[in-house]
Amino acid sequence: MKSLHKYGWIAWTSARSNMAYLGEVVARTLFLVLILYIFLQLWRVTYSETQAQQLGGFTLPQMLWYLCVTESLAISAPRIAQDVDQDVRTGALTVQLVRPISYPMYRLWSSMGERGVRFGFNFAVSAVLALFFVGTIPMSIGGCLLFLLVLPIAFILDFLVMFLIGLGAFWLEDTSGLVLIYSRLLWLLGGLMIPLELFPESWQGILHNLPFALVIYAPARLFVHPSISDTLALLMRQGVALLMLTLCVQWVYGLAIQRIHSNGG
Amino acid sequence: MVAIYIDHLYKSFTFSRGWGKHRKQTNVVAVDRISLNIPCGQAIAFIGPNGAGKSTTIKMLTGILHPTAGKAMVLGYVPWKDRQSLARRIGVVFGQRSQLWYHLPPRDTLELLARIYDLEPKVFRQRRDSLVERFGLNEFWSTPVRKLSLGQRMRAEVAASLLHEPQILFLDEPTIGLDVLAQQKLRNLICEWNQQEGTTVFLTSHDTGDIERVAQRVVVINHGQIMLDAPVSELRSRYLNEKILSVKFHTPIYEFPTLQGVRQLEVMDFGLKLEINTRLIPIEQVISQILQIGSVADVAIEDPPLDAVIAHIYNQPASEGLSL
């Protein structure tokens, strides 16, 4: 209980610290508004050209709301890998290691606080935009609660992959290439711009089971098409990914921590 | 009671280069079988040139690094085995790395640290108020860290590291980059804390002012080995056999005789500055020579600056240990 209180406070402090980056938050949000507006126009043309009421099971309003969630998720991603990379390279990691806390947990909760603020702000603005252009879609409190259940797990999965990449700094000269590859894979294969239903059928089986979909596509789809059975299936897949990635982080972190050299000072 | 016990502590790093058949391994010894005992309440300066093994030693003593061989106990804990338990009883300040949240006031970092160290709210409030008063944090208590001067930030850093009442305070170059006044203020605060609260202070610094003002004992490490372990008060007077003699005359002087063990540092019309090696020539003999060449208005005998003493020690080869 004390641990939860401790790490909860780290998330809270991180959230408040991120309020200070108001300029960056506003810039990201303006970018989000622009992106959403462009996608709205593209999908409008697509729907009108195909004369379809639904594409992949999404109506136009549902598609825009889906994009609101996916874009907010992608844009709210904290610079976890870069921060861990810097901690390793500059030796700032030592400041965290001389405290009675776990470094991975410190980074996790700190990123949760940061992402919570950013996602909340981004989603609020994109929701206003969606309401203005396409109105509401059928939603319920239960559906929102299901979404809120899977959302933090999506954040944690994303964190674990980014943290693993950051730990690469113990072995690699530069991890920015890996960050770039991961973020592009997440965007392309995670359903950022197009729901997975619109990919070729032969791809769908694979894409649904990749961790990228569990971070972006699945929570966004659940927001638009809430269902208890889908939520349970998603939680199951997220749980398996969470377990595997946690074990992987634990193993790599164990190896990495033995590689700490004396980086001066 | 012993705060820190080190027995033949040894750490080497192995670096690999190349691939396949061309792969080569290099072994670098960072700390070479050092032994040291630090009693509770003592303030010790642990100094050495860059790459001497200071950081590696501190990292082993705080549990961050595992030694290759040897033993160490800090407050009864084996640091690398009980890192988290030990962390509750030690405080660490890195002069070049901040533990304060950059966009938040120091107040918020202390609030967070209270949770990290599981302090009871009442205890936290008492300690916080005491630190705010003693470290003069009131003037910038609610100002974001990014807006603080370096001196203010370092005061807040040290105060933050003392919140959980650590028994040992590790200070790694705490005054680096500070102006003279800020340095003095911080040194006085650390010194007061050591003397009044009995906190053991383990200080590393390249600034001799820190060593003279804060530490009672100095340990010099170089090439991974302890070169010198001595009280700070005796370092200058006993280690170097050199004295600086400054003389002022009533009338101009024209020449000072060449003497073995005497080096003329400065010669002016009405003054003279000499470096005397007291092993080669007694200081009285030099003074009597001076009295013969002119009417003396003033004489001052000084020890050489601590910087010179330390530089001299750093220049010793690895095998030559020094003792007082």
Interface residues (C-beta under 8 A of the other chain):
Chain A: K2 H5 K6 W9 I10 T13 R16 S17 N18 A20 Y21 T90 G91 A92 T94 V95 L97 V98 R99 P100 I101 Q258 I260 H261 S262 N263 G264 G265
Chain B: F13 A30 N50 G51 S55 T56 K59 T62 G63 I64 L65 H66 R83 Q84 S85 A87 R88 I90 V92 F94 G95 Q96 R97 S98 Q99 W101 Y102 H103 L104 D108 T109 E111 L112 R115 I116 Y117 D118 P144 F170 D172 E173
